[in-house]
Amino acid sequence: MYPMPSALILELLAWVDGRDRSYGEAMEAWRSTCPRHPVWDDAVLEGLIRVESASARPMRERRVVLTARGRAALAAHPGGVRPVAEREPAG
């Protein structure tokens, strides 16, 4: 059994699950220069999300998807998780 992801990672999972997302869109909305909040990196390292690799598209246009583990983490959260709102690009 894996530990429950943080609330912010769960929000990222719900955001990805909400509709098709590109890597470029995810980087604009979820990048961080703060080493205390590496949400994207943590979700990738924990095997919760991935970027589709079998694509001829440029990296920025590739889809970001939940892994089976990411879907399970999102489904296991009591009461479900909804993204706060459509995230604005980091700036």
N, C-alpha and C positions, 0 to 999 in steps of 0.2 A: 504494500500500500504506500502510495506517495503522499507527502504532506499537501495540504490544501494550498493552492497558489494564493498569493496576496490579492487583496481587493483590486488593486490597480491592474494586475495581470488578468484577473477575471474580467475586468472591464475591457481590456484589450481583446480577450477571447470573444466576448459578446459583440464587440465592434467588428471584428473580422467575420463573425458568424452572421451579422446583420444583412450583408449583401456582398457581392463580389468586390474584392479590394485588390488593387495593384500594389506591388512593392513600392513604387514611387509615392503613391497616396499614403501608404503606411509610414514611410520615412518622413513625409511632410507632417503627418499628424502625431507620430509617436517618438520621434527622435528626441534625444535629451543630451545636453552637455554636462548634466549633473551626474557624477559617478554614484550618487546615492539612489538614483532613480533609473536604472538601466532596464526599464520594463521590456522593451523589445528584445534586448540581448538575453535577459533572463528567460523569457518565454521560448526563445529559440533553443537555448541551452537545456531547458527542462523538457524539450521535445513536445511542446504544446502547439506550436505553429511551425509552418515551413513555407518556403517559396517554391513554387513549382519549377522544376529544373528541366523537364522534358519539353522544352519549348524553343522555338526559333525566335521568339520575341526578345527584344532587348530586356535586360534585367529590370529596368524601371517599369516595364509593362507586364511583367509576369505576375500571376495571381498569387496572393497570400491565402493559405488555407489552414484550417485547424487539422491537427493530426488526430488519430483515434484517442490518444491520451488527452489532447486538448478538449475534444468533445466530451469525454468522460468527466473531466474536471469541471467543465461548465454545467453539465447535467447534474453533477453531484452537489452543486452549491444549493443549500436550502433556500427555497423561495425564488430561485432563478436569479439571473443577473441581466440587467439591461444597461447598455451604455448610457452614460449621463446625457449625452447629446452628440450630435455629429461633431467630432473633434475638429477644432480649427488647426491649420498648420502651425507648427511651432515657430516662434519668431522672436 
